[in-house]
Amino acid sequence: MPVVQVHMRAGRSAEEKRQLINALTDAVVRVLGSKRERIVVLLDEIDPESWGQGGRLLIDELSDPEET
């Protein structure tokens, strides 16, 4: 049973998550030949205040217009 785990910033819509899970499942079926019903996809949503990159919190990056 393949398990795919994705860590991503919180805030995506249910439809975006639905599409992501479907696309990842399709890829595992195509590449590994696994049965679709046996594939598990876990989405781990992380709040921007709990995500650091480049020594800064993501929430700071999102609020700094010069960084976009």
N, C-alpha and C positions, 0 to 999 in steps of 0.2 A: 504494500500500500504506500505509494509515494505521498509525501507530505511536503507542500510548498509553503514556506512562511515568508511573509512580506512585512517589513517594518516600514511604515510611512507616516507622514504628518497627518494628524487628525483633521477632519473637515470635509472629506470627499462625500459626495452624495451617495445614496443607496444605489442609484443607477450606475454611477462610475465604478463602485465596488462590484456590482453584479457583472459588468462588462469585463473588469479585470479578472475576476474569478473564472469567468467563462473562457477568456483568452488564455490564461495560464493552464487551465484544464485541457484545452485543445492542444496546447504545445506539448504537454506531458504525454497525451495520447499519441500525438504524431511522432515524437522523438523516442519515447520509451516503450510505446505499444501497450501501455497500461489500459485497463478497463476504466472507462469514464467514472463509473459509480464507485470505484475504489480510490479515487484521487481526493485528497483533502487539501484545501487551501485555507491557510490561517492568515487573517489580516490583523496585524498588531499596530493599532493607531496610537501615535505618540503626540501628546500636546506640545506646541511650540516652546512652552516654558520648561519642557523636560528634554529638549533636543539641543545639543551643542554641535557647532561646526566651526572650525577655524578659530577656536578659543572664545567664541561668542554664542550666546543663546539664540536659537532661531527666532524667538519672539522679538529680539533686538534687531535682527536682520530684517524682519518683516516690517518693523516700524521705522526703519532708517531709509528714507527715500534715495539717498546717495548710493546705497548698496544694491539697488535693483537694476 
